[in-house]
Amino acid sequence: MPELKRPKQPMPTFVKVALQEAGLTEQYDARPPYQRNDYLWWINSAKRDDTKQKRLSKMMTELKAGSGYMGMDWKPNS
């Protein structure tokens, strides 16, 4: 497994619950380790709760679509 560029990020409870409730835990777990860590860093680094929720919503949309990564183009390898 390649090394992460950022320190390993903890998953906040609200993110874990949102993934479970939306049925997207499997899609999240299928993403490369750097993406999972970067998503958590992106959410955790927001200072305001509404910004955290907005970033969480973006992550969930990308997971549902099966493509995209923090607003950038990304598609899984087929």
Residue, then its C-alpha position, 0 to 999 in steps of 0.5 A: m500500500p502506498e504511503l499517505k501524504r497526509p497524517k492518517q485522519p480519524m473518521p468522525t462519528f457523524v461521517k460514519v453514521a452518514l455513510q451507514e445511513a446512506g448505504l455508502t460504506e462499501q463505496y467509501d471502503a472501495r476508494p483508494p486509501y489516499q482518497r479516504n484519508d483526504y476526504l476525512w482531512w477535507i471534512n475535518s479541516a473545516k472550521r464551521d459545522d455547515t462547511k463540514q456538512k457541505r463537504l460531507s454532502k459532496m463526498m456522498t454525492e461522489l460516492k453515489a456517482g462512483s466517480g469524482y474526488m473532492g470536486m475533481d475528475w476521477k474514475p475507478n480503474s476498470 
